[in-house]
Amino acid sequence: MSQGLFVRVRLLGPALLPAAVSLGAWAAWLGWDQRRDVHADGTTTGPYEAWQVVGLVLTLLAAVCWAAARRQVAGAVLGTTAGLTVAAYYDWSDDAGGLYAVGVGMVMVGSLVVTTVVSNVIASVTWGGGRTAA
């Protein structure tokens, strides 16, 4: 019984670390800022500032590159996408308008596309042009 659990964890392990990093990075960079800024002319911006999003992207870029360089392309792509999707859903699901689902879908598709491209580029460079996993 414990060996079966070990095999499952070992298979999911490459995706669990990027997912955990994604959740933690979202919480660190975006999770604490929930206030919209109201300007003098009545327009609102936010809740996130550009530097917060850039920090999140750079943090995730480092994690994805690290995983892809270690031949864990599928784990980097799926884990990062899953982590960001769950974090966005948790952070935005209290929106009464219901449009949060569109934003969560955009986060999911965008992170899937970008992490796939970045992971395959890093894998091609570090593996010497060999076959990629995603």
PyRosetta script that sets phi, psi and omega in degrees:
from pyrosetta import init, pose_from_sequence

init()
pose = pose_from_sequence("MSQGLFVRVRLLGPALLPAAVSLGAWAAWLGWDQRRDVHADGTTTGPYEAWQVVGLVLTLLAAVCWAAARRQVAGAVLGTTAGLTVAAYYDWSDDAGGLYAVGVGMVMVGSLVVTTVVSNVIASVTWGGGRTAA")
pose.set_psi(1, -46.9)
pose.set_omega(1, -178.3)
pose.set_phi(2, -69.5)
pose.set_psi(2, -28.3)
pose.set_omega(2, 178.3)
pose.set_phi(3, -68.6)
pose.set_psi(3, -36.7)
pose.set_omega(3, 176.8)
pose.set_phi(4, -63.7)
pose.set_psi(4, -40.5)
pose.set_omega(4, 177.1)
pose.set_phi(5, -64.9)
pose.set_psi(5, -41.0)
pose.set_omega(5, 179.2)
pose.set_phi(6, -62.1)
pose.set_psi(6, -40.9)
pose.set_omega(6, 180.0)
pose.set_phi(7, -65.5)
pose.set_psi(7, -42.3)
pose.set_omega(7, 178.8)
pose.set_phi(8, -63.5)
pose.set_psi(8, -43.7)
pose.set_omega(8, 179.1)
pose.set_phi(9, -65.3)
pose.set_psi(9, -38.8)
pose.set_omega(9, -179.7)
pose.set_phi(10, -65.7)
pose.set_psi(10, -36.5)
pose.set_omega(10, 178.1)
pose.set_phi(11, -72.8)
pose.set_psi(11, -35.4)
pose.set_omega(11, -179.5)
pose.set_phi(12, -86.8)
pose.set_psi(12, -15.8)
pose.set_omega(12, -175.7)
pose.set_phi(13, -51.8)
pose.set_psi(13, -46.4)
pose.set_omega(13, -179.8)
pose.set_phi(14, -62.2)
pose.set_psi(14, -22.8)
pose.set_omega(14, 177.5)
pose.set_phi(15, -93.4)
pose.set_psi(15, -23.9)
pose.set_omega(15, -177.8)
pose.set_phi(16, -69.4)
pose.set_psi(16, -40.5)
pose.set_omega(16, -179.5)
pose.set_phi(17, -64.9)
pose.set_psi(17, -49.1)
pose.set_omega(17, 176.0)
pose.set_phi(18, -62.5)
pose.set_psi(18, -33.2)
pose.set_omega(18, 177.8)
pose.set_phi(19, -66.1)
pose.set_psi(19, -43.3)
pose.set_omega(19, 178.8)
pose.set_phi(20, -65.5)
pose.set_psi(20, -40.6)
pose.set_omega(20, 177.9)
pose.set_phi(21, -63.9)
pose.set_psi(21, -40.3)
pose.set_omega(21, 179.7)
pose.set_phi(22, -63.9)
pose.set_psi(22, -45.6)
pose.set_omega(22, 178.2)
pose.set_phi(23, -62.2)
pose.set_psi(23, -44.6)
pose.set_omega(23, 179.7)
pose.set_phi(24, -66.1)
pose.set_psi(24, -40.3)
pose.set_omega(24, 179.5)
pose.set_phi(25, -66.4)
pose.set_psi(25, -40.0)
pose.set_omega(25, 176.9)
pose.set_phi(26, -60.6)
pose.set_psi(26, -46.4)
pose.set_omega(26, -179.5)
pose.set_phi(27, -62.8)
pose.set_psi(27, -41.3)
pose.set_omega(27, -177.5)
pose.set_phi(28, -70.5)
pose.set_psi(28, -41.6)
pose.set_omega(28, -174.5)
pose.set_phi(29, -90.7)
pose.set_psi(29, -40.1)
pose.set_omega(29, -172.0)
pose.set_phi(30, -116.6)
pose.set_psi(30, -23.1)
pose.set_omega(30, -170.2)
pose.set_phi(31, -66.9)
pose.set_psi(31, -25.2)
pose.set_omega(31, -175.3)
pose.set_phi(32, -88.9)
pose.set_psi(32, -15.2)
pose.set_omega(32, -175.3)
pose.set_phi(33, -103.0)
pose.set_psi(33, 101.2)
pose.set_omega(33, -178.3)
pose.set_phi(34, -116.5)
pose.set_psi(34, 6.0)
pose.set_omega(34, -173.9)
pose.set_phi(35, -101.5)
pose.set_psi(35, 131.4)
pose.set_omega(35, 174.5)
pose.set_phi(36, -85.1)
pose.set_psi(36, 144.8)
pose.set_omega(36, 178.6)
pose.set_phi(37, -92.9)
pose.set_psi(37, 127.5)
pose.set_omega(37, 178.0)
pose.set_phi(38, -103.4)
pose.set_psi(38, 123.4)
pose.set_omega(38, -178.6)
pose.set_phi(39, -89.4)
pose.set_psi(39, 169.8)
pose.set_omega(39, -176.6)
pose.set_phi(40, -60.4)
pose.set_psi(40, -31.1)
pose.set_omega(40, -179.1)
pose.set_phi(41, -85.3)
pose.set_psi(41, 2.9)
pose.set_omega(41, 176.8)
pose.set_phi(42, 95.8)
pose.set_psi(42, -8.1)
pose.set_omega(42, 179.0)
pose.set_phi(43, -76.7)
pose.set_psi(43, 154.5)
pose.set_omega(43, 179.2)
pose.set_phi(44, -121.0)
pose.set_psi(44, 149.0)
pose.set_omega(44, 174.8)
pose.set_phi(45, -134.6)
pose.set_psi(45, 163.6)
pose.set_omega(45, 175.5)
pose.set_phi(46, 103.3)
pose.set_psi(46, -168.4)
pose.set_omega(46, 16.0)
pose.set_phi(47, -82.3)
pose.set_psi(47, -10.9)
pose.set_omega(47, -175.0)
pose.set_phi(48, -97.7)
pose.set_psi(48, 144.9)
pose.set_omega(48, 173.0)
pose.set_phi(49, -92.2)
pose.set_psi(49, 160.6)
pose.set_omega(49, -177.7)
pose.set_phi(50, -61.1)
pose.set_psi(50, -38.0)
pose.set_omega(50, -177.1)
pose.set_phi(51, -66.2)
pose.set_psi(51, -28.4)
pose.set_omega(51, 178.0)
pose.set_phi(52, -69.3)
pose.set_psi(52, -43.4)
pose.set_omega(52, -180.0)
pose.set_phi(53, -67.5)
pose.set_psi(53, -41.1)
pose.set_omega(53, 177.0)
pose.set_phi(54, -61.7)
pose.set_psi(54, -41.9)
pose.set_omega(54, 176.6)
pose.set_phi(55, -61.2)
pose.set_psi(55, -42.0)
pose.set_omega(55, 177.2)
pose.set_phi(56, -62.6)
pose.set_psi(56, -46.3)
pose.set_omega(56, -179.0)
pose.set_phi(57, -62.0)
pose.set_psi(57, -44.1)
pose.set_omega(57, -179.6)
pose.set_phi(58, -66.7)
pose.set_psi(58, -38.3)
pose.set_omega(58, 176.7)
pose.set_phi(59, -62.5)
pose.set_psi(59, -46.3)
pose.set_omega(59, -179.6)
pose.set_phi(60, -70.4)
pose.set_psi(60, -33.1)
pose.set_omega(60, 176.8)
pose.set_phi(61, -61.2)
pose.set_psi(61, -43.2)
pose.set_omega(61, 178.1)
pose.set_phi(62, -63.3)
pose.set_psi(62, -42.5)
pose.set_omega(62, -179.6)
pose.set_phi(63, -66.7)
pose.set_psi(63, -42.0)
pose.set_omega(63, 179.9)
pose.set_phi(64, -66.6)
pose.set_psi(64, -42.9)
pose.set_omega(64, 178.2)
pose.set_phi(65, -63.1)
pose.set_psi(65, -40.8)
pose.set_omega(65, 178.6)
pose.set_phi(66, -60.7)
pose.set_psi(66, -46.7)
pose.set_omega(66, -178.7)
pose.set_phi(67, -68.7)
pose.set_psi(67, -41.9)
pose.set_omega(67, -178.8)
pose.set_phi(68, -66.5)
pose.set_psi(68, -35.2)
pose.set_omega(68, 178.3)
pose.set_phi(69, -68.2)
pose.set_psi(69, -18.4)
pose.set_omega(69, 178.7)
pose.set_phi(70, -102.3)
pose.set_psi(70, 22.6)
pose.set_omega(70, 176.6)
pose.set_phi(71, 63.0)
pose.set_psi(71, 34.7)
pose.set_omega(71, 177.0)
pose.set_phi(72, -118.3)
pose.set_psi(72, 52.0)
pose.set_omega(72, -175.2)
pose.set_phi(73, -64.0)
pose.set_psi(73, -48.9)
pose.set_omega(73, -178.3)
pose.set_phi(74, -62.4)
pose.set_psi(74, -40.9)
pose.set_omega(74, 178.2)
pose.set_phi(75, -64.6)
pose.set_psi(75, -39.6)
pose.set_omega(75, 178.4)
pose.set_phi(76, -63.8)
pose.set_psi(76, -43.7)
pose.set_omega(76, -177.9)
pose.set_phi(77, -69.9)
pose.set_psi(77, -53.2)
pose.set_omega(77, -175.7)
pose.set_phi(78, -69.8)
pose.set_psi(78, -40.4)
pose.set_omega(78, -179.9)
pose.set_phi(79, -66.0)
pose.set_psi(79, -45.4)
pose.set_omega(79, 179.7)
pose.set_phi(80, -64.9)
pose.set_psi(80, -43.6)
pose.set_omega(80, 179.0)
pose.set_phi(81, -63.2)
pose.set_psi(81, -45.4)
pose.set_omega(81, 179.7)
pose.set_phi(82, -63.9)
pose.set_psi(82, -44.4)
pose.set_omega(82, -179.6)
pose.set_phi(83, -61.6)
pose.set_psi(83, -45.6)
pose.set_omega(83, 179.9)
pose.set_phi(84, -67.8)
pose.set_psi(84, -37.7)
pose.set_omega(84, 179.7)
pose.set_phi(85, -65.4)
pose.set_psi(85, -45.4)
pose.set_omega(85, 178.5)
pose.set_phi(86, -63.8)
pose.set_psi(86, -43.0)
pose.set_omega(86, -179.6)
pose.set_phi(87, -63.8)
pose.set_psi(87, -43.7)
pose.set_omega(87, 179.5)
pose.set_phi(88, -64.8)
pose.set_psi(88, -42.0)
pose.set_omega(88, 178.8)
pose.set_phi(89, -61.7)
pose.set_psi(89, -46.9)
pose.set_omega(89, -179.2)
pose.set_phi(90, -62.9)
pose.set_psi(90, -41.4)
pose.set_omega(90, -176.3)
pose.set_phi(91, -72.7)
pose.set_psi(91, -35.0)
pose.set_omega(91, -171.4)
pose.set_phi(92, -104.9)
pose.set_psi(92, -6.8)
pose.set_omega(92, -170.8)
pose.set_phi(93, -69.1)
pose.set_psi(93, -10.2)
pose.set_omega(93, 178.0)
pose.set_phi(94, -86.4)
pose.set_psi(94, 6.0)
pose.set_omega(94, 178.9)
pose.set_phi(95, -71.1)
pose.set_psi(95, 120.3)
pose.set_omega(95, -176.5)
pose.set_phi(96, -71.4)
pose.set_psi(96, -22.6)
pose.set_omega(96, -178.1)
pose.set_phi(97, -71.8)
pose.set_psi(97, -22.9)
pose.set_omega(97, 179.5)
pose.set_phi(98, 85.9)
pose.set_psi(98, -6.1)
pose.set_omega(98, -179.3)
pose.set_phi(99, -76.6)
pose.set_psi(99, -5.1)
pose.set_omega(99, 178.4)
pose.set_phi(100, -60.2)
pose.set_psi(100, -30.5)
pose.set_omega(100, -179.6)
pose.set_phi(101, -63.4)
pose.set_psi(101, -35.6)
pose.set_omega(101, 177.0)
pose.set_phi(102, -65.7)
pose.set_psi(102, -44.7)
pose.set_omega(102, 178.2)
pose.set_phi(103, -63.2)
pose.set_psi(103, -41.6)
pose.set_omega(103, 178.5)
pose.set_phi(104, -63.8)
pose.set_psi(104, -41.4)
pose.set_omega(104, 176.9)
pose.set_phi(105, -62.4)
pose.set_psi(105, -38.7)
pose.set_omega(105, 178.1)
pose.set_phi(106, -67.4)
pose.set_psi(106, -39.8)
pose.set_omega(106, 176.0)
pose.set_phi(107, -61.8)
pose.set_psi(107, -43.4)
pose.set_omega(107, -178.5)
pose.set_phi(108, -63.6)
pose.set_psi(108, -51.0)
pose.set_omega(108, -177.9)
pose.set_phi(109, -66.7)
pose.set_psi(109, -43.8)
pose.set_omega(109, -179.7)
pose.set_phi(110, -63.5)
pose.set_psi(110, -43.6)
pose.set_omega(110, 179.8)
pose.set_phi(111, -69.5)
pose.set_psi(111, -34.0)
pose.set_omega(111, 177.3)
pose.set_phi(112, -63.5)
pose.set_psi(112, -46.7)
pose.set_omega(112, -178.8)
pose.set_phi(113, -66.5)
pose.set_psi(113, -49.1)
pose.set_omega(113, -175.4)
pose.set_phi(114, -67.1)
pose.set_psi(114, -43.9)
pose.set_omega(114, -179.9)
pose.set_phi(115, -68.3)
pose.set_psi(115, -31.0)
pose.set_omega(115, 175.4)
pose.set_phi(116, -64.4)
pose.set_psi(116, -46.7)
pose.set_omega(116, -179.7)
pose.set_phi(117, -64.8)
pose.set_psi(117, -50.0)
pose.set_omega(117, -178.3)
pose.set_phi(118, -62.2)
pose.set_psi(118, -44.2)
pose.set_omega(118, -179.2)
pose.set_phi(119, -62.9)
pose.set_psi(119, -42.1)
pose.set_omega(119, 179.7)
pose.set_phi(120, -69.9)
pose.set_psi(120, -35.5)
pose.set_omega(120, 175.9)
pose.set_phi(121, -65.4)
pose.set_psi(121, -47.1)
pose.set_omega(121, 179.3)
pose.set_phi(122, -63.1)
pose.set_psi(122, -42.8)
pose.set_omega(122, 179.2)
pose.set_phi(123, -62.7)
pose.set_psi(123, -41.3)
pose.set_omega(123, 179.0)
pose.set_phi(124, -63.9)
pose.set_psi(124, -39.6)
pose.set_omega(124, -179.2)
pose.set_phi(125, -71.4)
pose.set_psi(125, -45.5)
pose.set_omega(125, -175.4)
pose.set_phi(126, -79.7)
pose.set_psi(126, -26.3)
pose.set_omega(126, -179.8)
pose.set_phi(127, -93.3)
pose.set_psi(127, 1.0)
pose.set_omega(127, 177.8)
pose.set_phi(128, 77.1)
pose.set_psi(128, 33.8)
pose.set_omega(128, 176.4)
pose.set_phi(129, 82.3)
pose.set_psi(129, 13.2)
pose.set_omega(129, 179.5)
pose.set_phi(130, -74.8)
pose.set_psi(130, -175.9)
pose.set_omega(130, -178.3)
pose.set_phi(131, -67.8)
pose.set_psi(131, 139.6)
pose.set_omega(131, 177.4)
pose.set_phi(132, -102.4)
pose.set_psi(132, 160.6)
pose.set_omega(132, -174.1)
pose.set_phi(133, -93.5)
pose.set_psi(133, -15.1)
pose.set_omega(133, -178.6)
pose.set_phi(134, -125.5)
pose.dump_pdb("model.pdb")
